[in-house]
Amino acid sequence: MWMCPRCQEINDDANAVCHKCETAKPMTMPPPVAGGPPPMQPPMQQQVRRGPQLVPTAVVHDQYHTPYRIDGELVPVLSVTLGPMPIYFE
């Protein structure tokens, strides 16, 4: 039995294609031989590590109907201006 990777339908091993969507049966690796060498692994690409990046601590968004501002070094602060009275969230 095998499961189609496209439609998740269970198929019989005798079928080379899925009976529902006609996707070809996926290739399988043979089981490892006892006492033989371990299977080869693809080479790992070395990942580039970046240090922390500073982000702006005060951002003003005034492109839309309700302008707002985000401030704060340690605690984010949201200031929203709705008419003459500003609203302050901490």
Summary of the structure (lengths in Angstrom):
residues: 90
radius of gyration: 28.9
end to end distance: 57.3
largest distance: 79.3
contacts: 121
relative contact order: 0.10
helix: 0%
strand: 27%
